[in-house]
Each structure stands twice: as C-alpha cells, then as structure tokens.
Amino acid sequence: MKDPHKVILYPLATEKVVKMIESENKIAFVVADDANKRDVKQAVEALFDVKVKNVRVEVMSDGKKRAYVRLAPESRADEIATKLGLV
C-alpha cells in the first residue's frame, strides 16, 4: 500500500464539490498522478477512518488527477469536509 499522504494531495473546494458533499455524500481530492482507484480508496479509509463506497477518477485539463469519493451511508462527507475546513 502506498503512503496515504502521498496519494491524497489536497481536497478540492469548489461550489460543485460543496453541493456533492451535502446532497450525494461525496468528497473530492486532487490525487497523485500515479494513483489508481484502489490507492485512493485505501488512502481515504486510512486517513479519515471512513468506509468508501466507490471512487471515480478523472484527469483535468491542466494534467492533475481528481478523485470523487462516495462514502458509505454510515460515513458522512460533511464531517470530513468540516475537519478539512471546506464547509
């Protein structure tokens, strides 16, 4: 397993992400270029002690990789966002 602090670079804070946190129980991060879905899932579960339901990864136009993480119903994205200072 890769170091979680090297997989998750920083949280993404946009209006779209804030809406997703509130309505879809998702949170978004900018992740390392070599990170895959499994790496992101393991890193989020290790860093925040939550259960991840699924991960969607995309490469942005500036070359950075973005991961949208949907948490399981028993985990709350708004609690993580509060810890990170997003909301």
PyMOL Python script that loads the backbone (N, CA, C, O; Angstrom):
from pymol import cmd

cmd.read_pdbstr("""\
ATOM      1  N   MET A   1       0.840  -1.186   0.000  1.00  0.00           N
ATOM      2  CA  MET A   1       0.000   0.000   0.000  1.00  0.00           C
ATOM      3  C   MET A   1       0.879   1.241   0.000  1.00  0.00           C
ATOM      4  O   MET A   1       1.881   1.309   0.711  1.00  0.00           O
ATOM      5  N   LYS A   2       0.493   2.212  -0.799  1.00  0.00           N
ATOM      6  CA  LYS A   2       1.245   3.467  -0.876  1.00  0.00           C
ATOM      7  C   LYS A   2       0.953   4.325   0.344  1.00  0.00           C
ATOM      8  O   LYS A   2      -0.056   4.141   1.025  1.00  0.00           O
ATOM      9  N   ASP A   3       1.853   5.268   0.611  1.00  0.00           N
ATOM     10  CA  ASP A   3       1.665   6.210   1.715  1.00  0.00           C
ATOM     11  C   ASP A   3       0.435   7.072   1.424  1.00  0.00           C
ATOM     12  O   ASP A   3       0.403   7.758   0.402  1.00  0.00           O
ATOM     13  N   PRO A   4      -0.586   7.055   2.304  1.00  0.00           N
ATOM     14  CA  PRO A   4      -1.813   7.827   2.055  1.00  0.00           C
ATOM     15  C   PRO A   4      -1.570   9.321   1.870  1.00  0.00           C
ATOM     16  O   PRO A   4      -2.295   9.979   1.124  1.00  0.00           O
ATOM     17  N   HIS A   5      -0.556   9.861   2.542  1.00  0.00           N
ATOM     18  CA  HIS A   5      -0.270  11.291   2.434  1.00  0.00           C
ATOM     19  C   HIS A   5       0.338  11.650   1.076  1.00  0.00           C
ATOM     20  O   HIS A   5       0.310  12.812   0.671  1.00  0.00           O
ATOM     21  N   LYS A   6       0.883  10.661   0.378  1.00  0.00           N
ATOM     22  CA  LYS A   6       1.426  10.910  -0.958  1.00  0.00           C
ATOM     23  C   LYS A   6       0.388  10.651  -2.048  1.00  0.00           C
ATOM     24  O   LYS A   6       0.532  11.126  -3.174  1.00  0.00           O
ATOM     25  N   VAL A   7      -0.653   9.899  -1.712  1.00  0.00           N
ATOM     26  CA  VAL A   7      -1.727   9.629  -2.672  1.00  0.00           C
ATOM     27  C   VAL A   7      -2.695  10.806  -2.721  1.00  0.00           C
ATOM     28  O   VAL A   7      -3.008  11.310  -3.799  1.00  0.00           O
ATOM     29  N   ILE A   8      -3.171  11.247  -1.552  1.00  0.00           N
ATOM     30  CA  ILE A   8      -4.104  12.375  -1.451  1.00  0.00           C
ATOM     31  C   ILE A   8      -3.274  13.646  -1.310  1.00  0.00           C
ATOM     32  O   ILE A   8      -2.615  13.843  -0.289  1.00  0.00           O
ATOM     33  N   LEU A   9      -3.299  14.509  -2.324  1.00  0.00           N
ATOM     34  CA  LEU A   9      -2.501  15.729  -2.270  1.00  0.00           C
ATOM     35  C   LEU A   9      -3.219  16.832  -1.502  1.00  0.00           C
ATOM     36  O   LEU A   9      -2.654  17.411  -0.575  1.00  0.00           O
ATOM     37  N   TYR A  10      -4.469  17.127  -1.884  1.00  0.00           N
ATOM     38  CA  TYR A  10      -5.253  18.135  -1.162  1.00  0.00           C
ATOM     39  C   TYR A  10      -6.720  18.006  -1.559  1.00  0.00           C
ATOM     40  O   TYR A  10      -7.029  17.477  -2.626  1.00  0.00           O
ATOM     41  N   PRO A  11      -7.630  18.488  -0.702  1.00  0.00           N
ATOM     42  CA  PRO A  11      -9.055  18.427  -1.038  1.00  0.00           C
ATOM     43  C   PRO A  11      -9.414  19.477  -2.078  1.00  0.00           C
ATOM     44  O   PRO A  11      -8.794  20.538  -2.153  1.00  0.00           O
ATOM     45  N   LEU A  12     -10.407  19.168  -2.864  1.00  0.00           N
ATOM     46  CA  LEU A  12     -10.885  20.096  -3.881  1.00  0.00           C
ATOM     47  C   LEU A  12     -12.064  20.866  -3.298  1.00  0.00           C
ATOM     48  O   LEU A  12     -13.009  20.262  -2.790  1.00  0.00           O
ATOM     49  N   ALA A  13     -12.015  22.188  -3.367  1.00  0.00           N
ATOM     50  CA  ALA A  13     -13.063  23.023  -2.785  1.00  0.00           C
ATOM     51  C   ALA A  13     -13.670  23.915  -3.859  1.00  0.00           C
ATOM     52  O   ALA A  13     -13.186  25.018  -4.112  1.00  0.00           O
ATOM     53  N   THR A  14     -14.728  23.427  -4.486  1.00  0.00           N
ATOM     54  CA  THR A  14     -15.462  24.208  -5.475  1.00  0.00           C
ATOM     55  C   THR A  14     -16.941  24.179  -5.092  1.00  0.00           C
ATOM     56  O   THR A  14     -17.344  23.412  -4.218  1.00  0.00           O
ATOM     57  N   GLU A  15     -17.739  25.007  -5.738  1.00  0.00           N
ATOM     58  CA  GLU A  15     -19.178  25.005  -5.462  1.00  0.00           C
ATOM     59  C   GLU A  15     -19.792  23.646  -5.777  1.00  0.00           C
ATOM     60  O   GLU A  15     -20.653  23.159  -5.044  1.00  0.00           O
ATOM     61  N   LYS A  16     -19.348  23.044  -6.861  1.00  0.00           N
ATOM     62  CA  LYS A  16     -19.862  21.733  -7.254  1.00  0.00           C
ATOM     63  C   LYS A  16     -19.564  20.694  -6.173  1.00  0.00           C
ATOM     64  O   LYS A  16     -20.425  19.879  -5.841  1.00  0.00           O
ATOM     65  N   VAL A  17     -18.361  20.722  -5.632  1.00  0.00           N
ATOM     66  CA  VAL A  17     -17.975  19.759  -4.604  1.00  0.00           C
ATOM     67  C   VAL A  17     -18.779  19.981  -3.329  1.00  0.00           C
ATOM     68  O   VAL A  17     -19.199  19.015  -2.691  1.00  0.00           O
ATOM     69  N   VAL A  18     -19.000  21.226  -2.950  1.00  0.00           N
ATOM     70  CA  VAL A  18     -19.781  21.509  -1.739  1.00  0.00           C
ATOM     71  C   VAL A  18     -21.206  20.978  -1.897  1.00  0.00           C
ATOM     72  O   VAL A  18     -21.767  20.436  -0.945  1.00  0.00           O
ATOM     73  N   LYS A  19     -21.793  21.123  -3.076  1.00  0.00           N
ATOM     74  CA  LYS A  19     -23.127  20.571  -3.324  1.00  0.00           C
ATOM     75  C   LYS A  19     -23.111  19.048  -3.237  1.00  0.00           C
ATOM     76  O   LYS A  19     -24.034  18.443  -2.692  1.00  0.00           O
ATOM     77  N   MET A  20     -22.055  18.430  -3.779  1.00  0.00           N
ATOM     78  CA  MET A  20     -21.944  16.972  -3.724  1.00  0.00           C
ATOM     79  C   MET A  20     -21.783  16.486  -2.288  1.00  0.00           C
ATOM     80  O   MET A  20     -22.324  15.441  -1.926  1.00  0.00           O
ATOM     81  N   ILE A  21     -21.054  17.226  -1.476  1.00  0.00           N
ATOM     82  CA  ILE A  21     -20.872  16.855  -0.072  1.00  0.00           C
ATOM     83  C   ILE A  21     -22.229  16.811   0.617  1.00  0.00           C
ATOM     84  O   ILE A  21     -22.530  15.874   1.357  1.00  0.00           O
ATOM     85  N   GLU A  22     -23.039  17.823   0.371  1.00  0.00           N
ATOM     86  CA  GLU A  22     -24.327  17.936   1.046  1.00  0.00           C
ATOM     87  C   GLU A  22     -25.376  16.970   0.500  1.00  0.00           C
ATOM     88  O   GLU A  22     -26.144  16.399   1.275  1.00  0.00           O
ATOM     89  N   SER A  23     -25.423  16.777  -0.814  1.00  0.00           N
ATOM     90  CA  SER A  23     -26.521  16.009  -1.401  1.00  0.00           C
ATOM     91  C   SER A  23     -26.183  14.557  -1.744  1.00  0.00           C
ATOM     92  O   SER A  23     -27.067  13.702  -1.716  1.00  0.00           O
ATOM     93  N   GLU A  24     -24.922  14.264  -2.065  1.00  0.00           N
ATOM     94  CA  GLU A  24     -24.570  12.929  -2.552  1.00  0.00           C
ATOM     95  C   GLU A  24     -23.599  12.172  -1.649  1.00  0.00           C
ATOM     96  O   GLU A  24     -23.217  11.046  -1.967  1.00  0.00           O
ATOM     97  N   ASN A  25     -23.199  12.766  -0.540  1.00  0.00           N
ATOM     98  CA  ASN A  25     -22.238  12.147   0.380  1.00  0.00           C
ATOM     99  C   ASN A  25     -20.916  11.825  -0.334  1.00  0.00           C
ATOM    100  O   ASN A  25     -20.316  10.775  -0.106  1.00  0.00           O
ATOM    101  N   LYS A  26     -20.474  12.751  -1.205  1.00  0.00           N
ATOM    102  CA  LYS A  26     -19.210  12.605  -1.935  1.00  0.00           C
ATOM    103  C   LYS A  26     -18.264  13.715  -1.517  1.00  0.00           C
ATOM    104  O   LYS A  26     -18.689  14.789  -1.088  1.00  0.00           O
ATOM    105  N   ILE A  27     -16.976  13.439  -1.649  1.00  0.00           N
ATOM    106  CA  ILE A  27     -15.955  14.455  -1.421  1.00  0.00           C
ATOM    107  C   ILE A  27     -14.898  14.284  -2.509  1.00  0.00           C
ATOM    108  O   ILE A  27     -14.692  13.174  -3.002  1.00  0.00           O
ATOM    109  N   ALA A  28     -14.232  15.362  -2.885  1.00  0.00           N
ATOM    110  CA  ALA A  28     -13.280  15.309  -3.997  1.00  0.00           C
ATOM    111  C   ALA A  28     -11.886  15.712  -3.536  1.00  0.00           C
ATOM    112  O   ALA A  28     -11.721  16.582  -2.680  1.00  0.00           O
ATOM    113  N   PHE A  29     -10.895  15.062  -4.121  1.00  0.00           N
ATOM    114  CA  PHE A  29      -9.497  15.334  -3.807  1.00  0.00           C
ATOM    115  C   PHE A  29      -8.696  15.413  -5.097  1.00  0.00           C
ATOM    116  O   PHE A  29      -9.050  14.790  -6.098  1.00  0.00           O
ATOM    117  N   VAL A  30      -7.621  16.179  -5.068  1.00  0.00           N
ATOM    118  CA  VAL A  30      -6.608  16.103  -6.117  1.00  0.00           C
ATOM    119  C   VAL A  30      -5.620  15.055  -5.623  1.00  0.00           C
ATOM    120  O   VAL A  30      -5.141  15.121  -4.491  1.00  0.00           O
ATOM    121  N   VAL A  31      -5.322  14.090  -6.484  1.00  0.00           N
ATOM    122  CA  VAL A  31      -4.502  12.950  -6.079  1.00  0.00           C
ATOM    123  C   VAL A  31      -3.240  12.868  -6.931  1.00  0.00           C
ATOM    124  O   VAL A  31      -3.113  13.557  -7.944  1.00  0.00           O
ATOM    125  N   ALA A  32      -2.322  12.029  -6.512  1.00  0.00           N
ATOM    126  CA  ALA A  32      -1.065  11.836  -7.233  1.00  0.00           C
ATOM    127  C   ALA A  32      -1.338  11.283  -8.633  1.00  0.00           C
ATOM    128  O   ALA A  32      -2.305  10.551  -8.845  1.00  0.00           O
ATOM    129  N   ASP A  33      -0.483  11.639  -9.573  1.00  0.00           N
ATOM    130  CA  ASP A  33      -0.657  11.214 -10.963  1.00  0.00           C
ATOM    131  C   ASP A  33      -0.646   9.696 -11.122  1.00  0.00           C
ATOM    132  O   ASP A  33      -1.326   9.161 -11.998  1.00  0.00           O
ATOM    133  N   ASP A  34       0.113   9.005 -10.290  1.00  0.00           N
ATOM    134  CA  ASP A  34       0.220   7.553 -10.418  1.00  0.00           C
ATOM    135  C   ASP A  34      -0.780   6.798  -9.544  1.00  0.00           C
ATOM    136  O   ASP A  34      -0.719   5.571  -9.467  1.00  0.00           O
ATOM    137  N   ALA A  35      -1.691   7.502  -8.890  1.00  0.00           N
ATOM    138  CA  ALA A  35      -2.670   6.859  -8.011  1.00  0.00           C
ATOM    139  C   ALA A  35      -3.821   6.282  -8.829  1.00  0.00           C
ATOM    140  O   ALA A  35      -4.308   6.913  -9.768  1.00  0.00           O
ATOM    141  N   ASN A  36      -4.248   5.081  -8.462  1.00  0.00           N
ATOM    142  CA  ASN A  36      -5.420   4.489  -9.102  1.00  0.00           C
ATOM    143  C   ASN A  36      -6.571   4.449  -8.094  1.00  0.00           C
ATOM    144  O   ASN A  36      -6.423   4.906  -6.960  1.00  0.00           O
ATOM    145  N   LYS A  37      -7.708   3.907  -8.506  1.00  0.00           N
ATOM    146  CA  LYS A  37      -8.887   3.905  -7.639  1.00  0.00           C
ATOM    147  C   LYS A  37      -8.630   3.163  -6.328  1.00  0.00           C
ATOM    148  O   LYS A  37      -9.053   3.611  -5.263  1.00  0.00           O
ATOM    149  N   ARG A  38      -7.952   2.052  -6.409  1.00  0.00           N
ATOM    150  CA  ARG A  38      -7.669   1.265  -5.206  1.00  0.00           C
ATOM    151  C   ARG A  38      -6.790   2.054  -4.240  1.00  0.00           C
ATOM    152  O   ARG A  38      -7.030   2.036  -3.033  1.00  0.00           O
ATOM    153  N   ASP A  39      -5.775   2.746  -4.758  1.00  0.00           N
ATOM    154  CA  ASP A  39      -4.903   3.568  -3.911  1.00  0.00           C
ATOM    155  C   ASP A  39      -5.697   4.669  -3.212  1.00  0.00           C
ATOM    156  O   ASP A  39      -5.517   4.910  -2.018  1.00  0.00           O
ATOM    157  N   VAL A  40      -6.575   5.333  -3.963  1.00  0.00           N
ATOM    158  CA  VAL A  40      -7.369   6.428  -3.404  1.00  0.00           C
ATOM    159  C   VAL A  40      -8.297   5.897  -2.318  1.00  0.00           C
ATOM    160  O   VAL A  40      -8.406   6.496  -1.248  1.00  0.00           O
ATOM    161  N   LYS A  41      -8.963   4.782  -2.585  1.00  0.00           N
ATOM    162  CA  LYS A  41      -9.876   4.197  -1.598  1.00  0.00           C
ATOM    163  C   LYS A  41      -9.137   3.854  -0.311  1.00  0.00           C
ATOM    164  O   LYS A  41      -9.598   4.200   0.777  1.00  0.00           O
ATOM    165  N   GLN A  42      -8.003   3.183  -0.422  1.00  0.00           N
ATOM    166  CA  GLN A  42      -7.235   2.801   0.761  1.00  0.00           C
ATOM    167  C   GLN A  42      -6.731   4.026   1.512  1.00  0.00           C
ATOM    168  O   GLN A  42      -6.726   4.030   2.743  1.00  0.00           O
ATOM    169  N   ALA A  43      -6.310   5.061   0.799  1.00  0.00           N
ATOM    170  CA  ALA A  43      -5.796   6.269   1.441  1.00  0.00           C
ATOM    171  C   ALA A  43      -6.892   7.003   2.204  1.00  0.00           C
ATOM    172  O   ALA A  43      -6.676   7.427   3.339  1.00  0.00           O
ATOM    173  N   VAL A  44      -8.065   7.157   1.596  1.00  0.00           N
ATOM    174  CA  VAL A  44      -9.169   7.854   2.264  1.00  0.00           C
ATOM    175  C   VAL A  44      -9.612   7.074   3.497  1.00  0.00           C
ATOM    176  O   VAL A  44      -9.846   7.661   4.554  1.00  0.00           O
ATOM    177  N   GLU A  45      -9.727   5.756   3.366  1.00  0.00           N
ATOM    178  CA  GLU A  45     -10.137   4.951   4.517  1.00  0.00           C
ATOM    179  C   GLU A  45      -9.111   5.019   5.640  1.00  0.00           C
ATOM    180  O   GLU A  45      -9.482   5.030   6.814  1.00  0.00           O
ATOM    181  N   ALA A  46      -7.830   5.064   5.298  1.00  0.00           N
ATOM    182  CA  ALA A  46      -6.784   5.124   6.321  1.00  0.00           C
ATOM    183  C   ALA A  46      -6.700   6.499   6.976  1.00  0.00           C
ATOM    184  O   ALA A  46      -6.555   6.592   8.195  1.00  0.00           O
ATOM    185  N   LEU A  47      -6.787   7.555   6.194  1.00  0.00           N
ATOM    186  CA  LEU A  47      -6.620   8.909   6.732  1.00  0.00           C
ATOM    187  C   LEU A  47      -7.817   9.386   7.543  1.00  0.00           C
ATOM    188  O   LEU A  47      -7.650  10.063   8.557  1.00  0.00           O
ATOM    189  N   PHE A  48      -9.017   9.038   7.106  1.00  0.00           N
ATOM    190  CA  PHE A  48     -10.217   9.613   7.720  1.00  0.00           C
ATOM    191  C   PHE A  48     -11.057   8.607   8.493  1.00  0.00           C
ATOM    192  O   PHE A  48     -12.081   8.981   9.064  1.00  0.00           O
ATOM    193  N   ASP A  49     -10.654   7.344   8.526  1.00  0.00           N
ATOM    194  CA  ASP A  49     -11.360   6.297   9.267  1.00  0.00           C
ATOM    195  C   ASP A  49     -12.833   6.234   8.858  1.00  0.00           C
ATOM    196  O   ASP A  49     -13.726   6.275   9.704  1.00  0.00           O
ATOM    197  N   VAL A  50     -13.071   6.133   7.558  1.00  0.00           N
ATOM    198  CA  VAL A  50     -14.417   6.039   6.999  1.00  0.00           C
ATOM    199  C   VAL A  50     -14.487   4.836   6.064  1.00  0.00           C
ATOM    200  O   VAL A  50     -13.465   4.230   5.743  1.00  0.00           O
ATOM    201  N   LYS A  51     -15.688   4.500   5.634  1.00  0.00           N
ATOM    202  CA  LYS A  51     -15.903   3.417   4.679  1.00  0.00           C
ATOM    203  C   LYS A  51     -16.236   4.040   3.325  1.00  0.00           C
ATOM    204  O   LYS A  51     -17.161   4.846   3.226  1.00  0.00           O
ATOM    205  N   VAL A  52     -15.492   3.675   2.288  1.00  0.00           N
ATOM    206  CA  VAL A  52     -15.684   4.217   0.941  1.00  0.00           C
ATOM    207  C   VAL A  52     -16.560   3.265   0.135  1.00  0.00           C
ATOM    208  O   VAL A  52     -16.328   2.056   0.120  1.00  0.00           O
ATOM    209  N   LYS A  53     -17.569   3.822  -0.534  1.00  0.00           N
ATOM    210  CA  LYS A  53     -18.452   3.013  -1.370  1.00  0.00           C
ATOM    211  C   LYS A  53     -17.871   2.858  -2.772  1.00  0.00           C
ATOM    212  O   LYS A  53     -17.775   1.741  -3.279  1.00  0.00           O
ATOM    213  N   ASN A  54     -17.479   3.976  -3.409  1.00  0.00           N
ATOM    214  CA  ASN A  54     -16.820   3.889  -4.715  1.00  0.00           C
ATOM    215  C   ASN A  54     -15.982   5.135  -4.978  1.00  0.00           C
ATOM    216  O   ASN A  54     -16.100   6.146  -4.287  1.00  0.00           O
ATOM    217  N   VAL A  55     -15.137   5.032  -5.993  1.00  0.00           N
ATOM    218  CA  VAL A  55     -14.225   6.121  -6.362  1.00  0.00           C
ATOM    219  C   VAL A  55     -14.300   6.312  -7.871  1.00  0.00           C
ATOM    220  O   VAL A  55     -14.293   5.345  -8.632  1.00  0.00           O
ATOM    221  N   ARG A  56     -14.371   7.568  -8.291  1.00  0.00           N
ATOM    222  CA  ARG A  56     -14.311   7.908  -9.711  1.00  0.00           C
ATOM    223  C   ARG A  56     -13.125   8.840  -9.895  1.00  0.00           C
ATOM    224  O   ARG A  56     -12.983   9.821  -9.165  1.00  0.00           O
ATOM    225  N   VAL A  57     -12.279   8.539 -10.861  1.00  0.00           N
ATOM    226  CA  VAL A  57     -11.053   9.309 -11.081  1.00  0.00           C
ATOM    227  C   VAL A  57     -11.096   9.914 -12.479  1.00  0.00           C
ATOM    228  O   VAL A  57     -11.530   9.269 -13.434  1.00  0.00           O
ATOM    229  N   GLU A  58     -10.636  11.173 -12.587  1.00  0.00           N
ATOM    230  CA  GLU A  58     -10.546  11.820 -13.893  1.00  0.00           C
ATOM    231  C   GLU A  58      -9.291  12.676 -13.944  1.00  0.00           C
ATOM    232  O   GLU A  58      -8.786  13.123 -12.914  1.00  0.00           O
ATOM    233  N   VAL A  59      -8.798  12.898 -15.147  1.00  0.00           N
ATOM    234  CA  VAL A  59      -7.640  13.761 -15.348  1.00  0.00           C
ATOM    235  C   VAL A  59      -8.158  15.105 -15.847  1.00  0.00           C
ATOM    236  O   VAL A  59      -8.890  15.169 -16.835  1.00  0.00           O
ATOM    237  N   MET A  60      -7.775  16.172 -15.161  1.00  0.00           N
ATOM    238  CA  MET A  60      -8.227  17.516 -15.532  1.00  0.00           C
ATOM    239  C   MET A  60      -7.409  18.034 -16.710  1.00  0.00           C
ATOM    240  O   MET A  60      -6.379  17.461 -17.065  1.00  0.00           O
ATOM    241  N   SER A  61      -7.873  19.112 -17.303  1.00  0.00           N
ATOM    242  CA  SER A  61      -7.207  19.661 -18.486  1.00  0.00           C
ATOM    243  C   SER A  61      -5.799  20.177 -18.183  1.00  0.00           C
ATOM    244  O   SER A  61      -4.959  20.241 -19.080  1.00  0.00           O
ATOM    245  N   ASP A  62      -5.535  20.545 -16.927  1.00  0.00           N
ATOM    246  CA  ASP A  62      -4.191  21.011 -16.568  1.00  0.00           C
ATOM    247  C   ASP A  62      -3.251  19.861 -16.204  1.00  0.00           C
ATOM    248  O   ASP A  62      -2.116  20.098 -15.792  1.00  0.00           O
ATOM    249  N   GLY A  63      -3.716  18.616 -16.352  1.00  0.00           N
ATOM    250  CA  GLY A  63      -2.876  17.455 -16.122  1.00  0.00           C
ATOM    251  C   GLY A  63      -2.952  16.874 -14.725  1.00  0.00           C
ATOM    252  O   GLY A  63      -2.357  15.829 -14.463  1.00  0.00           O
ATOM    253  N   LYS A  64      -3.665  17.522 -13.827  1.00  0.00           N
ATOM    254  CA  LYS A  64      -3.810  16.991 -12.468  1.00  0.00           C
ATOM    255  C   LYS A  64      -4.913  15.941 -12.455  1.00  0.00           C
ATOM    256  O   LYS A  64      -5.812  15.955 -13.296  1.00  0.00           O
ATOM    257  N   LYS A  65      -4.831  15.036 -11.492  1.00  0.00           N
ATOM    258  CA  LYS A  65      -5.815  13.972 -11.381  1.00  0.00           C
ATOM    259  C   LYS A  65      -6.751  14.273 -10.220  1.00  0.00           C
ATOM    260  O   LYS A  65      -6.311  14.615  -9.123  1.00  0.00           O
ATOM    261  N   ARG A  66      -8.040  14.143 -10.474  1.00  0.00           N
ATOM    262  CA  ARG A  66      -9.074  14.443  -9.489  1.00  0.00           C
ATOM    263  C   ARG A  66      -9.816  13.147  -9.162  1.00  0.00           C
ATOM    264  O   ARG A  66     -10.112  12.356 -10.058  1.00  0.00           O
ATOM    265  N   ALA A  67     -10.116  12.931  -7.889  1.00  0.00           N
ATOM    266  CA  ALA A  67     -10.860  11.745  -7.470  1.00  0.00           C
ATOM    267  C   ALA A  67     -12.112  12.165  -6.722  1.00  0.00           C
ATOM    268  O   ALA A  67     -12.052  12.952  -5.777  1.00  0.00           O
ATOM    269  N   TYR A  68     -13.255  11.628  -7.157  1.00  0.00           N
ATOM    270  CA  TYR A  68     -14.525  11.828  -6.458  1.00  0.00           C
ATOM    271  C   TYR A  68     -14.793  10.567  -5.649  1.00  0.00           C
ATOM    272  O   TYR A  68     -14.884   9.472  -6.204  1.00  0.00           O
ATOM    273  N   VAL A  69     -14.917  10.726  -4.342  1.00  0.00           N
ATOM    274  CA  VAL A  69     -15.058   9.587  -3.442  1.00  0.00           C
ATOM    275  C   VAL A  69     -16.455   9.605  -2.838  1.00  0.00           C
ATOM    276  O   VAL A  69     -16.824  10.551  -2.143  1.00  0.00           O
ATOM    277  N   ARG A  70     -17.236   8.548  -3.105  1.00  0.00           N
ATOM    278  CA  ARG A  70     -18.556   8.408  -2.482  1.00  0.00           C
ATOM    279  C   ARG A  70     -18.384   7.550  -1.232  1.00  0.00           C
ATOM    280  O   ARG A  70     -17.841   6.447  -1.284  1.00  0.00           O
ATOM    281  N   LEU A  71     -18.855   8.079  -0.123  1.00  0.00           N
ATOM    282  CA  LEU A  71     -18.739   7.369   1.139  1.00  0.00           C
ATOM    283  C   LEU A  71     -19.957   6.487   1.376  1.00  0.00           C
ATOM    284  O   LEU A  71     -21.044   6.759   0.866  1.00  0.00           O
ATOM    285  N   ALA A  72     -19.764   5.434   2.151  1.00  0.00           N
ATOM    286  CA  ALA A  72     -20.867   4.558   2.533  1.00  0.00           C
ATOM    287  C   ALA A  72     -21.836   5.343   3.414  1.00  0.00           C
ATOM    288  O   ALA A  72     -21.443   6.330   4.034  1.00  0.00           O
ATOM    289  N   PRO A  73     -23.098   4.915   3.475  1.00  0.00           N
ATOM    290  CA  PRO A  73     -24.099   5.670   4.244  1.00  0.00           C
ATOM    291  C   PRO A  73     -23.735   5.897   5.710  1.00  0.00           C
ATOM    292  O   PRO A  73     -24.128   6.909   6.291  1.00  0.00           O
ATOM    293  N   GLU A  74     -22.997   4.977   6.309  1.00  0.00           N
ATOM    294  CA  GLU A  74     -22.633   5.155   7.725  1.00  0.00           C
ATOM    295  C   GLU A  74     -21.521   6.190   7.933  1.00  0.00           C
ATOM    296  O   GLU A  74     -21.271   6.609   9.064  1.00  0.00           O
ATOM    297  N   SER A  75     -20.858   6.599   6.860  1.00  0.00           N
ATOM    298  CA  SER A  75     -19.822   7.637   6.926  1.00  0.00           C
ATOM    299  C   SER A  75     -20.392   8.923   6.340  1.00  0.00           C
ATOM    300  O   SER A  75     -21.204   8.886   5.415  1.00  0.00           O
ATOM    301  N   ARG A  76     -19.963  10.055   6.880  1.00  0.00           N
ATOM    302  CA  ARG A  76     -20.533  11.330   6.430  1.00  0.00           C
ATOM    303  C   ARG A  76     -19.458  12.225   5.837  1.00  0.00           C
ATOM    304  O   ARG A  76     -18.452  12.525   6.479  1.00  0.00           O
ATOM    305  N   ALA A  77     -19.691  12.647   4.590  1.00  0.00           N
ATOM    306  CA  ALA A  77     -18.742  13.512   3.892  1.00  0.00           C
ATOM    307  C   ALA A  77     -18.669  14.890   4.531  1.00  0.00           C
ATOM    308  O   ALA A  77     -17.615  15.526   4.517  1.00  0.00           O
ATOM    309  N   ASP A  78     -19.787  15.359   5.095  1.00  0.00           N
ATOM    310  CA  ASP A  78     -19.766  16.693   5.700  1.00  0.00           C
ATOM    311  C   ASP A  78     -18.885  16.750   6.943  1.00  0.00           C
ATOM    312  O   ASP A  78     -18.343  17.808   7.262  1.00  0.00           O
ATOM    313  N   GLU A  79     -18.732  15.636   7.649  1.00  0.00           N
ATOM    314  CA  GLU A  79     -17.826  15.606   8.804  1.00  0.00           C
ATOM    315  C   GLU A  79     -16.368  15.733   8.349  1.00  0.00           C
ATOM    316  O   GLU A  79     -15.580  16.447   8.970  1.00  0.00           O
ATOM    317  N   ILE A  80     -16.018  15.042   7.270  1.00  0.00           N
ATOM    318  CA  ILE A  80     -14.659  15.143   6.729  1.00  0.00           C
ATOM    319  C   ILE A  80     -14.415  16.553   6.210  1.00  0.00           C
ATOM    320  O   ILE A  80     -13.350  17.127   6.439  1.00  0.00           O
ATOM    321  N   ALA A  81     -15.398  17.108   5.513  1.00  0.00           N
ATOM    322  CA  ALA A  81     -15.263  18.461   4.970  1.00  0.00           C
ATOM    323  C   ALA A  81     -15.065  19.481   6.083  1.00  0.00           C
ATOM    324  O   ALA A  81     -14.295  20.428   5.928  1.00  0.00           O
ATOM    325  N   THR A  82     -15.748  19.297   7.194  1.00  0.00           N
ATOM    326  CA  THR A  82     -15.589  20.200   8.334  1.00  0.00           C
ATOM    327  C   THR A  82     -14.181  20.088   8.914  1.00  0.00           C
ATOM    328  O   THR A  82     -13.563  21.100   9.243  1.00  0.00           O
ATOM    329  N   LYS A  83     -13.673  18.863   9.039  1.00  0.00           N
ATOM    330  CA  LYS A  83     -12.306  18.659   9.541  1.00  0.00           C
ATOM    331  C   LYS A  83     -11.281  19.326   8.626  1.00  0.00           C
ATOM    332  O   LYS A  83     -10.272  19.856   9.092  1.00  0.00           O
ATOM    333  N   LEU A  84     -11.550  19.292   7.318  1.00  0.00           N
ATOM    334  CA  LEU A  84     -10.622  19.858   6.340  1.00  0.00           C
ATOM    335  C   LEU A  84     -10.834  21.354   6.121  1.00  0.00           C
ATOM    336  O   LEU A  84     -10.043  21.998   5.432  1.00  0.00           O
ATOM    337  N   GLY A  85     -11.893  21.908   6.702  1.00  0.00           N
ATOM    338  CA  GLY A  85     -12.164  23.333   6.570  1.00  0.00           C
ATOM    339  C   GLY A  85     -12.832  23.724   5.261  1.00  0.00           C
ATOM    340  O   GLY A  85     -12.716  24.870   4.828  1.00  0.00           O
ATOM    341  N   LEU A  86     -13.530  22.787   4.626  1.00  0.00           N
ATOM    342  CA  LEU A  86     -14.196  23.079   3.354  1.00  0.00           C
ATOM    343  C   LEU A  86     -15.553  23.737   3.554  1.00  0.00           C
ATOM    344  O   LEU A  86     -15.974  24.564   2.745  1.00  0.00           O
ATOM    345  N   VAL A  87     -16.235  23.372   4.630  1.00  0.00           N
ATOM    346  CA  VAL A  87     -17.558  23.968   4.921  1.00  0.00           C
ATOM    347  C   VAL A  87     -17.605  24.458   6.349  1.00  0.00           C
ATOM    348  O   VAL A  87     -18.627  24.988   6.786  1.00  0.00           O
TER     349      VAL A  87
END
""", "prot")
cmd.dss("prot")
cmd.show_as("cartoon", "prot")
cmd.util.cbc("prot")
cmd.orient("prot")
